[in-house]
Each structure stands twice: as C-alpha cells, then as structure tokens.
Amino acid sequence: MADKTSAWQDFTKGLWKENPALVLLLGMCPTLAVTTSGFNGLGMGLASTAVLVGSNVIISLIAGFIPKKVRIPSYIVVIATLVTLVDMFMAAYSPELHEALGIFIPLIVVNCIILGRAEAFASRNGVWRSLLDGLGIGLGFTLTLFVLGSIREILGNGTLTLFQYKDHVLRWVIFYKEAINPILVFILAPGAFITLGFLLAAKNYIDQLRGADN
Amino acid sequence: MQDSPVKMVGTLLVITILAGAALAGGNMATRDKIAEARKQVRARAVRKIFPACRKPSESSMKVAGQDIWVYRCPGGNVAFTFSTKMDKSISSPYGGEIKIMVGVGPSGTVKGVQVVSHSETPGLGANITNPKFLNQFKGLNLKSGKWAVKKDDPAGLIDGISGATISSRAMTTMVKAALEFFNRRLSKGHRPRLPGGMKARDGRTVPRSRAIRRYSPPRHVPGAKPNTRGVMIPDYIRRRVHNPQIDRIGQKAREDMRRRMNSGGKELPSKPSDADLTPPPVR
C-alpha cells in the first residue's frame, strides 16, 4: 500500500505536484508532437484521459492475479486492447469526433504515462483510488498540453483554436498575420522544445516562490 | 516467491485470449456501423463538391488492390475517391496515406477536391484540409500548366502549405494522377478504342495493334467488315466517335422521316439547318 493520502489528494496531485508532463516528464512524444494548436492539445489530452482512467480501473482489478514477471506485457496488452476498442467505437458511433481526434488515438498506446500509472499506482491500489488517480493525472496532462498548444498557436500562427471540426471552428484571431508576422518556428518541432522549457522553468519558479513562503 | 513458468505463460495466454475476444466482439459490433459512417463521409464529400447533385449513382472499381468509389451525377460530373497509394507517380505523404474525393467535370477539369482521410501532422500537414489550399485545384486540368508545388518549381500551379511541403507535394501529384486516371478510365471519352490506325475527331490516332487487342466487337452487327487481322468491326464504329451533335442530327432525321410517312410521302425531306451542320467543338 502506498502512503496514506486522501482520495482528494489522489485526484489533485496529478494537476500540479505530479503533473505528468511538467514533473514526471512522461509522455513527451504526444506532448511535443501534437501541441501545434490549443485544440490539438485538448483533444489529445482528453482522449488520453479516457484511456488512462479505463486502463487504471482494469489493471487495479486484475493486478492481483498477474505474476510479477509478466506484468508489463499484460498491461501493454490491456492498454492496446482498450485503445483499439475506443478507436473502433468512436469510428462507429461518433465519426465526427473520430475524424477530429482520429490521428491521436493510435498515439495513445505508446504514451508512457498510461503504462507508468499502471505500474506505479493502479497495480498497488484499489479501484476507486486508481480511478481518481487516472482522472487527476489525465486532466493534469490535458491542461499542460492545452497551455503548451495555446502558447505555440498564438505565437506561431496568431490564433487560438478551442474547437475545430470541418466548418465548425471556435477560434480567436489574436493578431493578424498581415500586420504582424507570426513566429513560425513555434508551430514547428523546435518551438515545442522551447515552449516546454519555458513552462518547466515557470513551474519550478512558482514552486520556489511558494517554498520560500513556507 | 518465484512464480512458475506455467503460471506466467498461462496468465499471459488468458489475458491475450480475453483481449482477442474483446477485439473480435468490438469489431463485430462496429463493423457495419463503421462502413455506414465511411459511406456517409464519402456522400458528404460528393455533396460538398457538387451541391446540386442530389442522388449520384454509386459504383466501385478495384485499382492497385484498393477500391475506387465513383459517383456519377447527371450532367456528366463525376466524383471519385483516390489515394496516394494508387499510382507510382504520387509522391509519398508525410504520414500513412491520404484519401481524397476528386470532382471532375465532363471536360476533364477539376471541380473540387475534398480530403476524405489522412494522417498528416496536426497543425502542419493536416492543413491540406483547409479550403484555401484545396480551392487552388478548382478549374485546373492537365493542360493548365506545370503540376508542381511553387516551392519546387516557381512555375508550379499550387501554392504549398508553409511547413508542409511534403504533404502539399503529395496532394498535387495525387490530384494530377487522379485526373490522368479519369481520362484513362472514367471520362465520357473513354469508349471502346477506335479501330487501328483511324484518326479520331480530336486528332488522336490509335496504333492498329493496340486497338485490335482492346476492342473485340460483336460479329453480328450489319455492315461489319473484317479488318487486317480478321476482326469484325462494325461500320458505325469505323465511321465516328460518339458525338451528341451527330446524335441530334440523327434524331432530327428520324422525326423528319416519321412526318413524311404520316403525310403519305407528300412532304419533302427538310434541309438540315446551318446550326446542325457546324462541326462540334473538339473536346
């Protein structure tokens, strides 16, 4: 059993103290690759959260029956199955959403946050706490991806997109490309590293300030 | 405690069997729905390209192991699906495969392009779905100029997406290949090849050997004469390519004949008007 923490803490720790992207530095591949707009970050984050909650629940249920040496392959099979099922049902019952998020779904399998939480938390805790942990970590991930994507989109494209499907777009124009040239590099891969670096620094700076208060 | 190998293998076996069963069940439950959803996506793309075309006829053909869905609209507009994997001349996209719906008018001009599915990078290559990019293809045909991205060739027709030249290049070469496919297999001009060595109205000449291989006409047609290889070719194919204008003249002649029969042979055949006799535009 992990140390005694309240259910509320199981949930909130993922948002800040154990934020997967900023503290654990897990799931860097989707973090860097898909956060080219606010909406992309949001979509990837929410899809990952759904899978994370599902895999945490299932793994906390079956962890007791699985011999230690084969736990990793077992977890991977569970996660891959879950992702494929989510993909299939989304394609069948919500083709619009599937088309908007479809490209992110297969990426979720290789997101190490999910395997990481299965290994570090769900296999050692009960169903309820694992569910809260999945939800917290997932939302923390979503939030970080959204902030990262928004900054990159604003600087690199001059817009902020909250939702986009075909002609239905919820997007603000922050500044006009004709008036100010956007910094294209922020949309490209190097921009992801630069922005993430600044976010990490900001997070650590805030932690330092709060630490100094105590 | 050391777990026995039997237990480890057994556990994995059970888990994979359960996972397989879950996937099989999921597949069975969603297969029809997914096919239906794909069909709707295609129908929506056709409607976007040809808004006036309410009920297109749907058919499919196999090319390079993949289905091409063809939607024919009244008036000669054709929309069909095409993919980056259907021709060697298409430059590879950045990720996976791009599938598009191309709308082509009877004269072989692009009427519109819609992306059906793709897996390009969000924010970069995914901008190929942007109407601003897609609208560039409207009104182009194979003779419009150089089918290339401006970044590769300043004289190119298509302004690529910044940061996504590979995706833009894939789209440009794919639409070009789709047009070539249209001319080869789908256009109204695609009819049984002309008998060898004959010159068609639009000036193309078909080598004798190829024409014979492609076309084996019915032998019972009156007026059929054997060609050099003994293949019977009916007169009406030797004489002309299908042409609506000529058909119209034929129609007129038939009506004329009917009128004269009814009048008991008193009426004289009418002279064709000048409009009937002006040569049709070369397509």
HADDOCK unambig.tbl for C-alpha pairs under 7 A between the chains (distance, minus, plus):
assign (segid A and resid 34 and name CA) (segid B and resid 122 and name CA) 6.13 0.50 0.50
assign (segid A and resid 36 and name CA) (segid B and resid 122 and name CA) 6.72 0.50 0.50
assign (segid A and resid 36 and name CA) (segid B and resid 123 and name CA) 5.25 0.50 0.50
assign (segid A and resid 37 and name CA) (segid B and resid 123 and name CA) 6.54 0.50 0.50
assign (segid A and resid 66 and name CA) (segid B and resid 11 and name CA) 6.51 0.50 0.50
assign (segid A and resid 67 and name CA) (segid B and resid 3 and name CA) 6.39 0.50 0.50
assign (segid A and resid 67 and name CA) (segid B and resid 8 and name CA) 6.04 0.50 0.50
assign (segid A and resid 70 and name CA) (segid B and resid 8 and name CA) 6.32 0.50 0.50
assign (segid A and resid 74 and name CA) (segid B and resid 12 and name CA) 6.30 0.50 0.50
assign (segid A and resid 74 and name CA) (segid B and resid 15 and name CA) 6.74 0.50 0.50
assign (segid A and resid 77 and name CA) (segid B and resid 16 and name CA) 6.82 0.50 0.50
assign (segid A and resid 78 and name CA) (segid B and resid 19 and name CA) 6.86 0.50 0.50
assign (segid A and resid 81 and name CA) (segid B and resid 19 and name CA) 5.98 0.50 0.50
assign (segid A and resid 81 and name CA) (segid B and resid 23 and name CA) 6.72 0.50 0.50
assign (segid A and resid 85 and name CA) (segid B and resid 23 and name CA) 6.59 0.50 0.50
assign (segid A and resid 85 and name CA) (segid B and resid 26 and name CA) 6.28 0.50 0.50
assign (segid A and resid 88 and name CA) (segid B and resid 30 and name CA) 6.58 0.50 0.50
assign (segid A and resid 89 and name CA) (segid B and resid 30 and name CA) 6.37 0.50 0.50
assign (segid A and resid 91 and name CA) (segid B and resid 34 and name CA) 5.94 0.50 0.50
assign (segid A and resid 92 and name CA) (segid B and resid 30 and name CA) 5.56 0.50 0.50
assign (segid A and resid 92 and name CA) (segid B and resid 33 and name CA) 4.98 0.50 0.50
assign (segid A and resid 92 and name CA) (segid B and resid 34 and name CA) 4.48 0.50 0.50
assign (segid A and resid 92 and name CA) (segid B and resid 37 and name CA) 6.59 0.50 0.50
assign (segid A and resid 95 and name CA) (segid B and resid 37 and name CA) 6.46 0.50 0.50
assign (segid A and resid 103 and name CA) (segid B and resid 119 and name CA) 5.78 0.50 0.50
